[in-house]
Every structure is written in structure tokens, then in C-alpha cells.
């Protein structure tokens, strides 16, 4: 696992099985998502468009996170442009850092037929910080973090969000957090996932798009939404999609674990 810094200013998180590439300017967003070649399948590009990296609703006000998009009137295919469009009202990229994964829960070796498993799992974690836009005076003291963990030896990527409010600032209500939004090519849509796994998608299309419960984000103490974590995985497809009529299909990877939390700084 490694974080690669490219000459064009993008960065890639990769483990040889999955590679996810992010642009840092003029906004932050996923501009390439690749299922690398294996003995069973060729190298495949997942994305067909660039959409917001996440969305949050604070006190009834909706914000995109990252703010990157394509300046085109369709989402039929992805052709990386020289410049991207950016939403000036989105939470903007500030910085990123890497570290090793931490154990989310205690676990003892020898359980569940995995005596030699590493815990915490081997991998690489990427943390990305975003600050509120200049016009968001009500939420100017809120920071959004997006966290990515890529694991060794598996096409498995975890992603979750956390939010913090500066000490002494007014309380904020987190109405909703959509952790993962992807516009994907047809082979990675929900119909193809069902064909590979033998399972039909549920009434919501089998998407792991995460929505939090209404949660108070306070300047003192810590609060966590009541929404349970979900982790899904498809053996040969890194993401599934939930198409909409007005916008590109919102999707999240079947090999993506998504969760959201709120905290204070």
C-alpha cells in the first residue's frame, strides 16, 4: 500500500488491486478509480463522471464536500479535462495525511478461523480535512474529515466521515451525511453486481450510500449518530450504483465500508 504523488498534482491511494486517484485543486475529488488487472479479469476503469466526494446537511443547509466536478452537460463517460469545475459553496480541501489503520473494535486471534490475521489490519489510512466555505458564516467553525483505509491483499476500501466544531462555537445539528457518491460505468452498476453475486438488489438498489440520523454536534463532548456501520463486498466489482433521474448515479463500492460520526475539537 502506498500513496503516490503525481506530477500533475493528483495523489493515488493504491494496493495493487485497487487504485483511487484524487485531485487536490481546484477542488478535492476522485478523478479515477481503477480495478487493477488480475488473473480473472483485465484492468477496468470504474468512473464515468466526477461528482462531489461527499455531502453534508447542517442545520438544514446542504453542502458538497470537495466541490470538484466536470464542466460538461453529460455524464456518459469520463475524459479527464485540463481543468475542472469547482463549487465555491462547498467545503474546501485544506490538507491530507497518512497513517496506519487503527483497530475499530477489540478482537482476539484464533476466532472465526483466522488464527494468523493481523489486527489492526495491514493497510494505509488517508485523512483529508475540509473547512467551510467563506459564505457559510453559520458553519464557519465546522471541519469535515473524510477518512479512507485501503487494506493489504484485498480489493477492499473503507471510507467514513467525521465532523468537528471549534471549541466555544455554537452547536450544530448534523441532519445528514452522504459518505460516498460515485458515478460508475455500466459493468459496476447494481444490475451487474447482482449477476455476479446471484443476489438481487434490495428496494434501495443495494447501495451503501450512508445517511446519518439527526445528530447534535456540540462544541463540548462527543456525539455519534445512531446509524449502524455497513460493509458490503462483491467479488469482481468494486462498486455499485444507484441511478437517479436528475443527476449522475450515486454509488458506493460493494467493497467499501462506510460510516459517519460527529465529534468536537
C-alpha positions as CSV (number, residue, x, y, z in Angstrom):
1,X,0.0,0.0,0.0
2,X,1.3,3.4,-0.9
3,X,0.2,7.0,-1.5
4,X,1.6,8.2,-4.8
5,X,2.1,11.9,-5.6
6,X,1.9,12.6,-9.3
7,X,3.5,15.4,-11.3
8,X,0.0,16.8,-12.3
9,X,-0.8,17.4,-8.6
10,X,-3.0,14.4,-8.0
11,X,-2.5,11.7,-5.5
12,X,-3.3,8.0,-5.7
13,X,-4.0,5.5,-2.9
14,X,-3.2,2.0,-4.2
15,X,-2.5,-1.6,-3.1
16,X,-2.0,-3.2,-6.5
17,X,-5.7,-4.3,-6.6
18,X,-7.5,-1.0,-6.3
19,X,-6.2,2.4,-7.2
20,X,-8.1,5.6,-6.3
21,X,-6.8,8.9,-7.6
22,X,-7.8,12.3,-6.1
23,X,-7.3,15.8,-7.5
24,X,-6.3,18.4,-4.9
25,X,-7.0,21.5,-6.9
26,X,-9.1,23.5,-7.8
27,X,-11.2,21.3,-5.5
28,X,-10.8,17.8,-4.0
29,X,-12.4,14.8,-5.6
30,X,-12.0,11.3,-7.0
31,X,-10.9,11.6,-10.7
32,X,-10.0,7.9,-11.3
33,X,-11.0,4.7,-9.7
34,X,-9.4,1.6,-11.2
35,X,-9.8,-2.1,-10.5
36,X,-6.3,-3.4,-11.4
37,X,-5.8,-6.4,-13.6
38,X,-5.8,-9.9,-12.1
39,X,-5.7,-13.4,-13.5
40,X,-9.5,-13.4,-13.6
41,X,-10.2,-10.0,-15.3
42,X,-8.4,-7.1,-17.2
43,X,-7.8,-3.7,-15.7
44,X,-11.1,-1.8,-15.6
45,X,-11.9,1.9,-15.0
46,X,-14.9,2.4,-12.7
47,X,-15.9,6.0,-13.1
48,X,-17.9,7.7,-15.8
49,X,-18.1,11.1,-14.2
50,X,-16.8,13.2,-11.3
51,X,-19.2,14.2,-8.6
52,X,-19.0,15.5,-5.0
53,X,-16.8,13.5,-2.7
54,X,-19.5,13.6,0.0
55,X,-22.4,15.8,1.1
56,X,-23.4,17.0,4.5
57,X,-26.6,18.8,5.7
58,X,-26.0,21.1,8.7
59,X,-29.0,22.8,10.4
60,X,-30.9,22.2,7.2
61,X,-28.3,23.7,4.9
62,X,-26.8,21.3,2.3
63,X,-23.1,21.4,1.4
64,X,-20.9,19.4,-1.0
65,X,-17.5,18.3,0.3
66,X,-14.6,18.8,-2.0
67,X,-16.6,20.7,-4.6
68,X,-15.0,19.1,-7.7
69,X,-17.0,18.4,-10.9
70,X,-16.7,18.2,-14.7
71,X,-17.6,21.2,-16.7
72,X,-19.8,19.3,-19.2
73,X,-23.5,18.7,-19.7
74,X,-23.4,14.9,-19.6
75,X,-22.1,12.0,-17.5
76,X,-21.9,9.4,-20.2
77,X,-18.1,8.9,-20.0
78,X,-15.1,10.3,-18.1
79,X,-12.4,12.1,-20.1
80,X,-10.1,13.9,-17.7
81,X,-10.0,17.5,-18.6
82,X,-7.2,20.0,-18.3
83,X,-9.3,22.0,-15.8
84,X,-12.2,21.1,-13.5
85,X,-15.3,23.0,-12.3
86,X,-15.4,23.8,-8.6
87,X,-18.3,24.7,-6.3
88,X,-17.4,27.8,-4.3
89,X,-20.0,27.0,-1.7
90,X,-18.6,23.5,-0.9
91,X,-16.4,22.6,2.0
92,X,-12.9,23.1,0.6
93,X,-9.7,21.0,0.8
94,X,-7.2,22.0,3.5
95,X,-4.7,19.2,4.0
96,X,-4.2,15.5,4.0
97,X,-2.1,13.0,6.0
98,X,-1.4,9.3,6.1
99,X,-1.1,6.8,8.9
100,X,-1.6,3.1,9.7
101,X,-5.1,1.7,10.4
102,X,-6.4,1.5,13.9
103,X,-8.5,-1.3,15.3
104,X,-12.1,-0.2,15.4
105,X,-13.1,-2.9,17.8
106,X,-11.2,-5.4,20.0
107,X,-10.6,-8.8,18.6
108,X,-8.7,-11.9,19.7
109,X,-6.6,-14.1,17.4
110,X,-7.9,-17.6,16.9
111,X,-11.5,-16.6,16.4
112,X,-13.6,-17.2,13.3
113,X,-11.0,-19.4,11.6
114,X,-8.4,-16.6,11.2
115,X,-5.6,-17.5,13.5
116,X,-2.9,-15.6,11.5
117,X,-4.9,-12.5,10.7
118,X,-3.3,-9.1,11.6
119,X,-5.3,-6.8,13.8
120,X,-5.5,-4.0,13.2
121,X,-5.5,-5.0,9.6
122,X,-2.4,-4.1,7.4
123,X,-3.1,-1.2,5.2
124,X,-2.8,2.6,4.7
125,X,-5.1,5.3,6.0
126,X,-5.6,8.7,4.3
127,X,-7.2,11.5,6.3
128,X,-8.4,14.6,4.4
129,X,-9.6,17.8,6.1
130,X,-12.1,20.3,4.7
131,X,-13.2,23.7,6.0
132,X,-16.5,25.5,5.5
133,X,-16.8,28.0,2.6
134,X,-16.3,31.7,3.2
135,X,-20.0,32.3,2.8
136,X,-21.1,29.8,5.4
137,X,-20.9,32.2,8.3
138,X,-23.2,30.0,10.4
139,X,-20.9,27.0,10.0
140,X,-17.5,28.6,9.6
141,X,-16.2,26.8,12.7
142,X,-17.0,23.3,11.3
143,X,-14.4,21.0,9.9
144,X,-15.3,17.9,7.9
145,X,-12.9,15.0,7.7
146,X,-13.0,12.2,5.1
147,X,-11.1,9.0,6.0
148,X,-10.0,6.3,3.6
149,X,-8.4,2.9,4.5
150,X,-7.0,0.6,1.9
151,X,-6.1,-2.9,3.0
152,X,-3.3,-5.3,2.0
153,X,-4.1,-8.2,-0.3
154,X,-7.8,-7.4,-0.8
155,X,-9.8,-5.1,-3.1
156,X,-11.3,-3.5,-0.1
157,X,-11.5,0.2,0.7
158,X,-13.2,1.6,3.8
159,X,-14.4,5.2,3.9
160,X,-16.1,7.2,6.6
161,X,-16.6,10.8,7.7
162,X,-16.2,12.8,10.9
163,X,-17.2,16.3,11.7
164,X,-15.8,18.7,14.4
165,X,-16.7,22.1,15.6
166,X,-14.2,24.5,17.2
167,X,-14.3,24.9,20.9
168,X,-16.6,27.7,22.1
169,X,-18.6,27.7,18.8
170,X,-22.3,27.4,18.6
171,X,-23.9,23.9,18.5
172,X,-24.6,22.5,15.0
173,X,-27.2,19.9,14.1
174,X,-26.0,17.3,11.6
175,X,-29.1,16.3,9.7
176,X,-27.5,14.0,7.1
177,X,-24.1,12.8,5.8
178,X,-23.7,11.0,2.4
179,X,-20.2,9.5,2.7
180,X,-19.8,8.0,-0.8
181,X,-21.1,9.3,-4.1
182,X,-19.8,7.8,-7.3
183,X,-20.9,7.9,-10.9
184,X,-19.8,4.5,-12.3
185,X,-19.7,2.7,-15.6
186,X,-22.3,0.1,-16.5
187,X,-20.2,-3.0,-15.6
188,X,-20.2,-1.8,-12.0
189,X,-23.9,-0.9,-11.7
190,X,-26.2,-2.7,-9.4
191,X,-27.6,-5.0,-12.2
192,X,-24.1,-6.3,-12.9
193,X,-23.3,-6.8,-9.2
194,X,-26.5,-8.9,-8.9
195,X,-25.4,-11.0,-11.9
196,X,-22.0,-11.7,-10.4
197,X,-23.2,-12.4,-6.9
198,X,-26.5,-14.1,-7.7
199,X,-28.3,-11.7,-5.3
200,X,-30.9,-9.2,-6.5
201,X,-30.5,-5.7,-5.1
202,X,-32.9,-4.6,-2.4
203,X,-35.6,-1.9,-2.8
204,X,-33.0,0.8,-2.5
205,X,-30.7,-0.8,-5.1
206,X,-28.2,-2.3,-2.7
207,X,-26.3,1.0,-2.3
208,X,-24.2,1.6,0.7
209,X,-24.7,5.4,0.4
210,X,-24.7,6.4,4.1
211,X,-27.2,8.7,5.6
212,X,-26.8,9.6,9.3
213,X,-29.6,10.2,11.8
214,X,-30.2,13.7,13.0
215,X,-27.3,14.4,15.4
216,X,-26.3,17.3,17.6
217,X,-22.7,18.4,17.1
218,X,-21.6,20.4,20.1
219,X,-18.5,22.4,21.0
220,X,-18.0,20.3,24.1
221,X,-18.4,16.5,24.5
222,X,-18.7,13.9,21.7
223,X,-21.7,12.5,19.9
224,X,-22.0,9.8,17.4
225,X,-25.0,9.1,15.0
226,X,-27.1,6.0,15.7
227,X,-26.8,4.8,12.1
228,X,-25.0,1.3,12.1
229,X,-21.9,0.8,10.0
230,X,-22.4,-1.2,6.9
231,X,-19.9,-3.2,4.9
232,X,-20.6,-4.8,1.6
233,X,-18.4,-6.6,-0.9
234,X,-18.8,-8.0,-4.4
235,X,-16.1,-10.5,-5.6
236,X,-15.5,-9.0,-9.0
237,X,-16.9,-5.5,-8.9
238,X,-15.5,-2.6,-6.7
239,X,-18.7,-0.5,-6.8
240,X,-22.4,-0.5,-7.4
241,X,-24.6,2.4,-8.4
242,X,-28.0,3.8,-7.5
243,X,-29.1,5.9,-10.6
244,X,-31.2,9.0,-10.3
245,X,-33.2,10.9,-12.9
246,X,-31.8,14.3,-12.2
247,X,-28.1,13.6,-11.5
248,X,-25.4,11.0,-12.2
249,X,-25.8,7.7,-10.5
250,X,-24.8,7.9,-6.9
251,X,-22.9,4.8,-5.9
252,X,-20.7,3.3,-3.4
253,X,-18.3,0.4,-3.7
254,X,-19.6,-3.0,-2.6
255,X,-16.0,-3.3,-1.4
256,X,-16.4,-0.1,0.6
257,X,-17.2,0.2,4.3
258,X,-18.9,3.5,5.0
259,X,-19.6,5.1,8.4
260,X,-20.2,8.6,9.7
261,X,-19.5,10.2,13.0
262,X,-19.5,13.6,14.7
263,X,-17.1,15.0,17.2
264,X,-15.7,18.2,18.6
265,X,-12.3,19.6,18.6
